[in-house]
Amino acid sequence: MNIAHEVDLLVEEIERLGSKNADGQTTVKFGVLFKDDRCANIFEALVGTLRAAKKKKIVKFEGELLLQGVHDNVDIVLL
């Protein structure tokens, strides 16, 4: 799969699972994304797709690498 397509799918999933924050941006917890069955079926490497989206300034989150369990409460913000 190409990266641009996976990033587009990621945006759709964040919009589906997330909610609006005070700034009107859509935000979702990493754990919610990671544990979602639909996301698990779509993304072979969710963390890699998130890093690619961050590099393209489509999303933002704290840190470089997100790990399941440790970073479940990290907010992923759609820019």
Backbone as XML, in Angstrom:
<?xml version="1.0"?>
<chain id="A" units="angstrom">
  <residue number="1" name="MET">
    <atom name="N" x="0.838" y="-1.184" z="0.000"/>
    <atom name="CA" x="0.000" y="0.000" z="0.000"/>
    <atom name="C" x="0.880" y="1.244" z="0.000"/>
  </residue>
  <residue number="2" name="ASN">
    <atom name="N" x="0.446" y="2.287" z="-0.678"/>
    <atom name="CA" x="1.283" y="3.480" z="-0.661"/>
    <atom name="C" x="0.991" y="4.335" z="0.571"/>
  </residue>
  <residue number="3" name="ILE">
    <atom name="N" x="1.982" y="5.074" z="0.992"/>
    <atom name="CA" x="1.916" y="5.848" z="2.233"/>
    <atom name="C" x="0.814" y="6.904" z="2.183"/>
  </residue>
  <residue number="4" name="ALA">
    <atom name="N" x="0.689" y="7.613" z="1.077"/>
    <atom name="CA" x="-0.332" y="8.677" z="0.965"/>
    <atom name="C" x="-1.726" y="8.094" z="1.173"/>
  </residue>
  <residue number="5" name="HIS">
    <atom name="N" x="-1.979" y="6.921" z="0.615"/>
    <atom name="CA" x="-3.283" y="6.277" z="0.771"/>
    <atom name="C" x="-3.510" y="5.878" z="2.230"/>
  </residue>
  <residue number="6" name="GLU">
    <atom name="N" x="-2.491" y="5.322" z="2.874"/>
    <atom name="CA" x="-2.622" y="4.929" z="4.284"/>
    <atom name="C" x="-2.863" y="6.142" z="5.172"/>
  </residue>
  <residue number="7" name="VAL">
    <atom name="N" x="-2.197" y="7.253" z="4.872"/>
    <atom name="CA" x="-2.394" y="8.476" z="5.661"/>
    <atom name="C" x="-3.830" y="8.979" z="5.478"/>
  </residue>
  <residue number="8" name="ASP">
    <atom name="N" x="-4.357" y="8.912" z="4.247"/>
    <atom name="CA" x="-5.755" y="9.296" z="4.010"/>
    <atom name="C" x="-6.709" y="8.421" z="4.820"/>
  </residue>
  <residue number="9" name="LEU">
    <atom name="N" x="-6.446" y="7.129" z="4.862"/>
    <atom name="CA" x="-7.273" y="6.219" z="5.663"/>
    <atom name="C" x="-7.165" y="6.546" z="7.152"/>
  </residue>
  <residue number="10" name="LEU">
    <atom name="N" x="-5.963" y="6.900" z="7.579"/>
    <atom name="CA" x="-5.756" y="7.271" z="8.977"/>
    <atom name="C" x="-6.594" y="8.490" z="9.342"/>
  </residue>
  <residue number="11" name="VAL">
    <atom name="N" x="-6.620" y="9.480" z="8.471"/>
    <atom name="CA" x="-7.432" y="10.683" z="8.708"/>
    <atom name="C" x="-8.899" y="10.294" z="8.869"/>
  </residue>
  <residue number="12" name="GLU">
    <atom name="N" x="-9.393" y="9.424" z="8.015"/>
    <atom name="CA" x="-10.788" y="8.966" z="8.106"/>
    <atom name="C" x="-11.062" y="8.281" z="9.446"/>
  </residue>
  <residue number="13" name="GLU">
    <atom name="N" x="-10.137" y="7.448" z="9.885"/>
    <atom name="CA" x="-10.329" y="6.718" z="11.141"/>
    <atom name="C" x="-10.261" y="7.649" z="12.350"/>
  </residue>
  <residue number="14" name="ILE">
    <atom name="N" x="-9.384" y="8.636" z="12.311"/>
    <atom name="CA" x="-9.315" y="9.612" z="13.408"/>
    <atom name="C" x="-10.623" y="10.395" z="13.476"/>
  </residue>
  <residue number="15" name="GLU">
    <atom name="N" x="-11.161" y="10.775" z="12.317"/>
    <atom name="CA" x="-12.442" y="11.490" z="12.292"/>
    <atom name="C" x="-13.575" y="10.601" z="12.814"/>
  </residue>
  <residue number="16" name="ARG">
    <atom name="N" x="-13.529" y="9.310" z="12.497"/>
    <atom name="CA" x="-14.576" y="8.384" z="12.940"/>
    <atom name="C" x="-14.528" y="8.160" z="14.451"/>
  </residue>
  <residue number="17" name="LEU">
    <atom name="N" x="-13.338" y="7.995" z="14.995"/>
    <atom name="CA" x="-13.187" y="7.628" z="16.405"/>
    <atom name="C" x="-12.994" y="8.807" z="17.342"/>
  </residue>
  <residue number="18" name="GLY">
    <atom name="N" x="-12.584" y="9.947" z="16.781"/>
    <atom name="CA" x="-12.209" y="11.081" z="17.619"/>
    <atom name="C" x="-13.360" y="11.990" z="17.978"/>
  </residue>
  <residue number="19" name="SER">
    <atom name="N" x="-13.012" y="13.048" z="18.694"/>
    <atom name="CA" x="-13.964" y="14.092" z="19.070"/>
    <atom name="C" x="-13.263" y="15.435" z="18.943"/>
  </residue>
  <residue number="20" name="LYS">
    <atom name="N" x="-14.054" y="16.488" z="18.883"/>
    <atom name="CA" x="-13.497" y="17.835" z="18.737"/>
    <atom name="C" x="-12.956" y="18.320" z="20.076"/>
  </residue>
  <residue number="21" name="ASN">
    <atom name="N" x="-11.790" y="18.968" z="20.044"/>
    <atom name="CA" x="-11.242" y="19.577" z="21.259"/>
    <atom name="C" x="-11.682" y="21.037" z="21.329"/>
  </residue>
  <residue number="22" name="ALA">
    <atom name="N" x="-11.175" y="21.776" z="22.306"/>
    <atom name="CA" x="-11.571" y="23.173" z="22.502"/>
    <atom name="C" x="-11.218" y="24.055" z="21.307"/>
  </residue>
  <residue number="23" name="ASP">
    <atom name="N" x="-10.187" y="23.666" z="20.549"/>
    <atom name="CA" x="-9.761" y="24.437" z="19.382"/>
    <atom name="C" x="-10.499" y="24.035" z="18.112"/>
  </residue>
  <residue number="24" name="GLY">
    <atom name="N" x="-11.423" y="23.077" z="18.227"/>
    <atom name="CA" x="-12.165" y="22.621" z="17.058"/>
    <atom name="C" x="-11.438" y="21.576" z="16.235"/>
  </residue>
  <residue number="25" name="GLN">
    <atom name="N" x="-10.308" y="21.075" z="16.747"/>
    <atom name="CA" x="-9.545" y="20.039" z="16.047"/>
    <atom name="C" x="-10.023" y="18.667" z="16.517"/>
  </residue>
  <residue number="26" name="THR">
    <atom name="N" x="-9.978" y="17.702" z="15.629"/>
    <atom name="CA" x="-10.353" y="16.340" z="16.000"/>
    <atom name="C" x="-9.183" y="15.670" z="16.687"/>
  </residue>
  <residue number="27" name="THR">
    <atom name="N" x="-9.473" y="15.034" z="17.821"/>
    <atom name="CA" x="-8.433" y="14.380" z="18.606"/>
    <atom name="C" x="-8.901" y="12.998" z="19.042"/>
  </residue>
  <residue number="28" name="VAL">
    <atom name="N" x="-7.968" y="12.072" z="19.135"/>
    <atom name="CA" x="-8.266" y="10.708" z="19.568"/>
    <atom name="C" x="-7.071" y="10.187" z="20.362"/>
  </residue>
  <residue number="29" name="LYS">
    <atom name="N" x="-7.334" y="9.363" z="21.343"/>
    <atom name="CA" x="-6.261" y="8.740" z="22.119"/>
    <atom name="C" x="-5.617" y="7.619" z="21.301"/>
  </residue>
  <residue number="30" name="PHE">
    <atom name="N" x="-4.314" y="7.463" z="21.437"/>
    <atom name="CA" x="-3.597" y="6.411" z="20.721"/>
    <atom name="C" x="-4.183" y="5.031" z="21.029"/>
  </residue>
  <residue number="31" name="GLY">
    <atom name="N" x="-4.499" y="4.793" z="22.294"/>
    <atom name="CA" x="-5.048" y="3.487" z="22.687"/>
    <atom name="C" x="-6.358" y="3.171" z="21.989"/>
  </residue>
  <residue number="32" name="VAL">
    <atom name="N" x="-7.197" y="4.186" z="21.783"/>
    <atom name="CA" x="-8.467" y="3.989" z="21.092"/>
    <atom name="C" x="-8.216" y="3.558" z="19.650"/>
  </residue>
  <residue number="33" name="LEU">
    <atom name="N" x="-7.297" y="4.252" z="18.987"/>
    <atom name="CA" x="-6.944" y="3.891" z="17.605"/>
    <atom name="C" x="-6.347" y="2.490" z="17.540"/>
  </residue>
  <residue number="34" name="PHE">
    <atom name="N" x="-5.411" y="2.220" z="18.438"/>
    <atom name="CA" x="-4.670" y="0.964" z="18.401"/>
    <atom name="C" x="-5.583" y="-0.239" z="18.667"/>
  </residue>
  <residue number="35" name="LYS">
    <atom name="N" x="-6.547" y="-0.083" z="19.557"/>
    <atom name="CA" x="-7.405" y="-1.202" z="19.962"/>
    <atom name="C" x="-8.639" y="-1.375" z="19.072"/>
  </residue>
  <residue number="36" name="ASP">
    <atom name="N" x="-8.883" y="-0.432" z="18.173"/>
    <atom name="CA" x="-10.048" y="-0.507" z="17.304"/>
    <atom name="C" x="-9.885" y="-1.638" z="16.278"/>
  </residue>
  <residue number="37" name="ASP">
    <atom name="N" x="-10.890" y="-2.497" z="16.172"/>
    <atom name="CA" x="-10.816" y="-3.646" z="15.256"/>
    <atom name="C" x="-10.673" y="-3.222" z="13.799"/>
  </residue>
  <residue number="38" name="ARG">
    <atom name="N" x="-11.415" y="-2.199" z="13.411"/>
    <atom name="CA" x="-11.354" y="-1.741" z="12.016"/>
    <atom name="C" x="-9.946" y="-1.228" z="11.676"/>
  </residue>
  <residue number="39" name="CYS">
    <atom name="N" x="-9.363" y="-0.451" z="12.594"/>
    <atom name="CA" x="-7.992" y="0.051" z="12.383"/>
    <atom name="C" x="-6.996" y="-1.101" z="12.321"/>
  </residue>
  <residue number="40" name="ALA">
    <atom name="N" x="-7.190" y="-2.094" z="13.148"/>
    <atom name="CA" x="-6.289" y="-3.250" z="13.155"/>
    <atom name="C" x="-6.322" y="-3.969" z="11.805"/>
  </residue>
  <residue number="41" name="ASN">
    <atom name="N" x="-7.480" y="-3.994" z="11.177"/>
    <atom name="CA" x="-7.607" y="-4.649" z="9.876"/>
    <atom name="C" x="-7.058" y="-3.797" z="8.738"/>
  </residue>
  <residue number="42" name="ILE">
    <atom name="N" x="-7.086" y="-2.483" z="8.887"/>
    <atom name="CA" x="-6.633" y="-1.578" z="7.826"/>
    <atom name="C" x="-5.112" y="-1.414" z="7.844"/>
  </residue>
  <residue number="43" name="PHE">
    <atom name="N" x="-4.563" y="-1.172" z="9.023"/>
    <atom name="CA" x="-3.152" y="-0.781" z="9.130"/>
    <atom name="C" x="-2.269" y="-1.924" z="9.607"/>
  </residue>
  <residue number="44" name="GLU">
    <atom name="N" x="-1.312" y="-2.305" z="8.772"/>
    <atom name="CA" x="-0.331" y="-3.304" z="9.193"/>
    <atom name="C" x="0.627" y="-2.689" z="10.207"/>
  </residue>
  <residue number="45" name="ALA">
    <atom name="N" x="0.975" y="-1.426" z="9.994"/>
    <atom name="CA" x="1.922" y="-0.729" z="10.869"/>
    <atom name="C" x="1.351" y="0.633" z="11.230"/>
  </residue>
  <residue number="46" name="LEU">
    <atom name="N" x="0.426" y="0.636" z="12.197"/>
    <atom name="CA" x="-0.227" y="1.877" z="12.606"/>
    <atom name="C" x="0.786" y="2.925" z="13.055"/>
  </residue>
  <residue number="47" name="VAL">
    <atom name="N" x="1.771" y="2.512" z="13.836"/>
    <atom name="CA" x="2.772" y="3.448" z="14.343"/>
    <atom name="C" x="3.551" y="4.083" z="13.194"/>
  </residue>
  <residue number="48" name="GLY">
    <atom name="N" x="3.904" y="3.296" z="12.194"/>
    <atom name="CA" x="4.607" y="3.823" z="11.031"/>
    <atom name="C" x="3.763" y="4.814" z="10.248"/>
  </residue>
  <residue number="49" name="THR">
    <atom name="N" x="2.478" y="4.510" z="10.106"/>
    <atom name="CA" x="1.567" y="5.424" z="9.410"/>
    <atom name="C" x="1.418" y="6.721" z="10.193"/>
  </residue>
  <residue number="50" name="LEU">
    <atom name="N" x="1.333" y="6.629" z="11.512"/>
    <atom name="CA" x="1.254" y="7.831" z="12.347"/>
    <atom name="C" x="2.512" y="8.683" z="12.210"/>
  </residue>
  <residue number="51" name="ARG">
    <atom name="N" x="3.676" y="8.047" z="12.192"/>
    <atom name="CA" x="4.932" y="8.792" z="12.036"/>
    <atom name="C" x="4.992" y="9.497" z="10.686"/>
  </residue>
  <residue number="52" name="ALA">
    <atom name="N" x="4.537" y="8.818" z="9.635"/>
    <atom name="CA" x="4.519" y="9.421" z="8.296"/>
    <atom name="C" x="3.562" y="10.613" z="8.264"/>
  </residue>
  <residue number="53" name="ALA">
    <atom name="N" x="2.412" y="10.474" z="8.905"/>
    <atom name="CA" x="1.434" y="11.564" z="8.950"/>
    <atom name="C" x="1.975" y="12.743" z="9.764"/>
  </residue>
  <residue number="54" name="LYS">
    <atom name="N" x="2.716" y="12.444" z="10.827"/>
    <atom name="CA" x="3.314" y="13.504" z="11.641"/>
    <atom name="C" x="4.374" y="14.256" z="10.839"/>
  </residue>
  <residue number="55" name="LYS">
    <atom name="N" x="5.167" y="13.520" z="10.093"/>
    <atom name="CA" x="6.215" y="14.114" z="9.269"/>
    <atom name="C" x="5.619" y="15.063" z="8.224"/>
  </residue>
  <residue number="56" name="LYS">
    <atom name="N" x="4.425" y="14.705" z="7.710"/>
    <atom name="CA" x="3.739" y="15.529" z="6.709"/>
    <atom name="C" x="2.868" y="16.613" z="7.353"/>
  </residue>
  <residue number="57" name="LYS">
    <atom name="N" x="2.944" y="16.707" z="8.694"/>
    <atom name="CA" x="2.197" y="17.704" z="9.471"/>
    <atom name="C" x="0.683" y="17.581" z="9.289"/>
  </residue>
  <residue number="58" name="ILE">
    <atom name="N" x="0.218" y="16.335" z="9.221"/>
    <atom name="CA" x="-1.212" y="16.051" z="9.137"/>
    <atom name="C" x="-1.762" y="15.780" z="10.533"/>
  </residue>
  <residue number="59" name="VAL">
    <atom name="N" x="-0.930" y="15.198" z="11.383"/>
    <atom name="CA" x="-1.290" y="14.973" z="12.784"/>
    <atom name="C" x="-0.145" y="15.452" z="13.666"/>
  </residue>
  <residue number="60" name="LYS">
    <atom name="N" x="-0.472" y="15.630" z="14.949"/>
    <atom name="CA" x="0.594" y="15.915" z="15.919"/>
    <atom name="C" x="0.340" y="15.096" z="17.174"/>
  </residue>
  <residue number="61" name="PHE">
    <atom name="N" x="1.424" y="14.707" z="17.815"/>
    <atom name="CA" x="1.375" y="13.994" z="19.088"/>
    <atom name="C" x="2.729" y="14.134" z="19.754"/>
  </residue>
  <residue number="62" name="GLU">
    <atom name="N" x="2.742" y="13.934" z="21.068"/>
    <atom name="CA" x="3.978" y="14.046" z="21.834"/>
    <atom name="C" x="4.858" y="12.829" z="21.578"/>
  </residue>
  <residue number="63" name="GLY">
    <atom name="N" x="6.147" y="13.053" z="21.443"/>
    <atom name="CA" x="7.103" y="11.973" z="21.294"/>
    <atom name="C" x="7.305" y="11.563" z="19.848"/>
  </residue>
  <residue number="64" name="GLU">
    <atom name="N" x="8.225" y="10.642" z="19.657"/>
    <atom name="CA" x="8.552" y="10.142" z="18.328"/>
    <atom name="C" x="7.872" y="8.817" z="18.041"/>
  </residue>
  <residue number="65" name="LEU">
    <atom name="N" x="7.881" y="7.934" z="19.029"/>
    <atom name="CA" x="7.386" y="6.576" z="18.849"/>
    <atom name="C" x="6.316" y="6.291" z="19.892"/>
  </residue>
  <residue number="66" name="LEU">
    <atom name="N" x="5.175" y="5.779" z="19.455"/>
    <atom name="CA" x="4.093" y="5.442" z="20.379"/>
    <atom name="C" x="4.035" y="3.927" z="20.543"/>
  </residue>
  <residue number="67" name="LEU">
    <atom name="N" x="3.950" y="3.493" z="21.794"/>
    <atom name="CA" x="3.894" y="2.074" z="22.102"/>
    <atom name="C" x="2.582" y="1.751" z="22.797"/>
  </residue>
  <residue number="68" name="GLN">
    <atom name="N" x="1.983" y="0.625" z="22.413"/>
    <atom name="CA" x="0.733" y="0.217" z="23.027"/>
    <atom name="C" x="0.932" y="-0.003" z="24.514"/>
  </residue>
  <residue number="69" name="GLY">
    <atom name="N" x="-0.043" y="0.422" z="25.289"/>
    <atom name="CA" x="0.037" y="0.301" z="26.750"/>
    <atom name="C" x="0.694" y="1.519" z="27.359"/>
  </residue>
  <residue number="70" name="VAL">
    <atom name="N" x="1.934" y="1.762" z="27.027"/>
    <atom name="CA" x="2.693" y="2.882" z="27.590"/>
    <atom name="C" x="2.106" y="4.223" z="27.161"/>
  </residue>
  <residue number="71" name="HIS">
    <atom name="N" x="1.705" y="4.337" z="25.907"/>
    <atom name="CA" x="1.255" y="5.617" z="25.350"/>
    <atom name="C" x="-0.230" y="5.635" z="24.986"/>
  </residue>
  <residue number="72" name="ASP">
    <atom name="N" x="-1.029" y="4.786" z="25.619"/>
    <atom name="CA" x="-2.460" y="4.703" z="25.281"/>
    <atom name="C" x="-3.205" y="6.013" z="25.494"/>
  </residue>
  <residue number="73" name="ASN">
    <atom name="N" x="-2.745" y="6.847" z="26.439"/>
    <atom name="CA" x="-3.441" y="8.106" z="26.728"/>
    <atom name="C" x="-2.881" y="9.315" z="25.986"/>
  </residue>
  <residue number="74" name="VAL">
    <atom name="N" x="-1.977" y="9.089" z="25.050"/>
    <atom name="CA" x="-1.410" y="10.192" z="24.254"/>
    <atom name="C" x="-2.445" y="10.633" z="23.225"/>
  </residue>
  <residue number="75" name="ASP">
    <atom name="N" x="-2.687" y="11.946" z="23.186"/>
    <atom name="CA" x="-3.620" y="12.506" z="22.213"/>
    <atom name="C" x="-2.980" y="12.609" z="20.846"/>
  </residue>
  <residue number="76" name="ILE">
    <atom name="N" x="-3.709" y="12.183" z="19.828"/>
    <atom name="CA" x="-3.316" y="12.376" z="18.429"/>
    <atom name="C" x="-4.282" y="13.414" z="17.877"/>
  </residue>
  <residue number="77" name="VAL">
    <atom name="N" x="-3.735" y="14.534" z="17.432"/>
    <atom name="CA" x="-4.546" y="15.665" z="16.974"/>
    <atom name="C" x="-4.444" y="15.782" z="15.474"/>
  </residue>
  <residue number="78" name="LEU">
    <atom name="N" x="-5.596" y="15.856" z="14.820"/>
    <atom name="CA" x="-5.652" y="16.053" z="13.376"/>
    <atom name="C" x="-5.499" y="17.537" z="13.087"/>
  </residue>
  <residue number="79" name="LEU">
    <atom name="N" x="-4.494" y="17.885" z="12.289"/>
    <atom name="CA" x="-4.233" y="19.301" z="12.008"/>
    <atom name="C" x="-4.981" y="19.791" z="10.780"/>
  </residue>
</chain>
